[in-house]
Amino acid sequence: MAKQIVNVQEQFLNRLRREKVQVVINMVNGSECHGVVSSFDNFCLVLNDGYTSHLLYKHAVARITPQGAGSGALKDFGVENLAGR
């Protein structure tokens, strides 16, 4: 039986995108970006702040933090993946 590889980054970003959760993205240079993740790929993500879309390179992202009421569903993110181990 082949072991399924779990890509936590893709699952997390996909959930943020699907549920349109407001996020704060801290960049490695210390700046902050606020908005909703509208799309992503292996190298970058698109953040919409309500006025415009910003292309952010993943290698420049230090942390992504869900904000607001929509983030409650993400407080236990990853727990379901650990249950099967």
Buried (B, 14 or more C-beta within 10 A) or exposed (E): EEEEEEEEEEBBBEBBBEBEBBBEBBBEEEEEBEBBBBEBEEEBBBBBEEEEEBEBEBEEBEEBEBEEEBBEEBEEBEEEEEEEE
